[in-house]
Amino acid sequence: MARSKVPYIGLKPSELTETQWRIVVDAWENGLSDREASFRVTKESKFPLKESELRKILKDRPEVAELRDFLHSDIISQAKLNIREKIKEGDIATSKWYLERKNADEFSTKAAVAFEGAITDLSIEEKEKKLAEYMKQFGDENEQ
């Protein structure tokens, strides 16, 4: 069975040409927004596509909106798989980065410090420096 040159041909809205549809799907596969997808169509084809026209298609055709959401999530899934692969390869920097974000309570290199009603994120080094400066005040008083 021959595959169509246009991805997801069965879902192609009648309002779009095959070229427009190919560009839109390619844009969504690359994580671009509806605005960016319509811009790509306008730039790359003879037939411009307004963002409002694309949004109307998405509203009228829930299966096309579902396809867009699927394609957007696919690029996120691929990014997660790339991170996992780097971790499996033993990449320590990626492992630390991942733990700092996914398990911040235990692995974060920053701590929230409250002062005068404001909260500021400081690194451990910055915290130690501030503490040393603060403690220096007490050392100076004792020397007098």
C-alpha positions as a printed Julia matrix, in Angstrom:
144×3 Matrix{Float64}:
   0.0    0.0    0.0
   1.54   3.33  -1.06
   1.87   6.0    1.57
   0.6    9.47   0.85
   3.09  12.27   0.4
   0.96  14.37   2.73
   1.13  13.31   6.38
  -2.2   12.46   7.96
  -4.0   12.82   4.6
  -7.22  11.44   6.03
  -7.41  14.39   8.39
  -6.58  17.07   5.8
  -9.2   19.81   5.97
 -10.82  20.56   2.63
 -10.02  24.25   3.12
  -6.28  23.55   2.81
  -4.24  22.52  -0.18
  -1.93  19.53   0.18
   1.04  21.91   0.31
  -0.54  24.0    3.05
  -1.43  20.86   5.03
   2.11  19.47   4.71
   3.58  22.74   6.0
   1.1   22.96   8.89
   1.75  19.37   9.99
   5.51  19.88   9.68
   5.25  23.02  11.82
   3.24  21.21  14.5
   5.69  18.29  14.45
   8.41  20.81  15.26
   6.46  22.29  18.17
   5.41  25.5   16.44
   2.23  27.33  17.45
  -0.78  27.88  15.2
   0.43  31.42  14.52
   3.87  30.15  13.54
   2.35  27.38  11.41
   0.16  29.84   9.51
   3.17  32.12   9.02
   5.19  29.2    7.61
   2.38  28.42   5.15
   2.19  32.05   4.05
   5.97  32.2    3.64
   6.47  28.85   1.9
   3.42  28.49  -0.34
   1.59  30.48  -2.97
  -1.52  30.42  -0.82
  -1.4   32.42   2.42
  -3.1   31.06   5.51
  -4.36  33.38   8.23
  -4.07  32.23  11.8
  -7.81  32.89  12.24
  -8.56  30.49   9.36
  -6.42  27.78  10.96
  -8.09  28.34  14.33
 -11.54  28.03  12.71
 -10.5   24.7   11.17
  -9.31  23.52  14.59
 -12.58  24.59  16.19
 -14.7   22.93  13.5
 -12.58  19.75  13.31
 -11.74  18.44  16.8
  -9.79  15.54  15.27
  -7.4   18.03  13.66
  -6.98  19.85  16.99
  -6.28  16.47  18.59
  -3.64  15.75  15.95
  -2.0   19.11  16.65
  -1.92  18.38  20.39
  -0.49  14.91  19.72
   2.25  16.31  17.49
   3.11  18.99  20.05
   3.36  16.4   22.82
   5.47  14.14  20.59
   8.33  16.64  20.53
   8.18  16.92  24.32
   8.24  13.14  24.59
  11.29  13.02  22.33
  13.06  15.6   24.51
  12.36  13.45  27.58
  13.73  10.39  25.79
  16.86  12.33  24.83
  17.4   13.3   28.47
  16.87   9.7   29.56
  19.38   8.49  26.97
  22.03  10.95  28.19
  21.45   9.8   31.77
  21.71   6.13  30.7
  25.02   6.96  29.0
  26.29   8.19  32.38
  26.19  11.93  31.71
  26.62  13.33  35.23
  25.76  16.94  34.3
  22.44  15.88  32.77
  21.72  13.65  35.76
  22.3   16.54  38.18
  20.22  18.9   36.04
  17.36  16.39  35.99
  17.45  15.75  39.75
  17.59  19.49  40.54
  14.37  19.95  38.6
  12.46  16.74  39.34
  13.5   16.31  42.97
  14.3   19.87  44.03
  13.51  19.25  47.71
  16.47  16.91  47.96
  18.83  17.94  45.15
  18.36  21.68  44.55
  21.53  23.77  44.69
  19.48  26.82  45.69
  17.69  27.65  48.9
  14.93  30.16  49.47
  15.91  32.82  52.01
  13.32  35.18  53.48
  14.18  38.7   54.6
  11.94  41.67  55.24
   8.97  39.88  53.68
  10.74  39.06  50.39
  11.94  35.66  49.2
  15.1   35.42  47.14
  16.76  32.34  45.71
  20.42  32.14  46.6
  22.95  29.48  45.76
  24.66  27.71  48.65
  27.84  29.68  47.91
  25.92  32.98  48.03
  24.27  31.92  51.28
  27.64  31.06  52.85
  29.09  34.4   51.74
  26.15  36.33  53.25
  26.46  34.36  56.48
  30.2   35.05  56.63
  29.57  38.78  56.12
  26.92  38.73  58.83
  29.14  36.81  61.26
  32.02  39.21  60.58
  29.97  41.95  62.27
  29.96  39.97  65.5
  33.68  39.26  65.22
  34.43  42.98  64.88
  32.39  43.79  68.0
  34.28  41.21  70.09
  37.66  42.63  69.05
  36.91  46.09  70.53
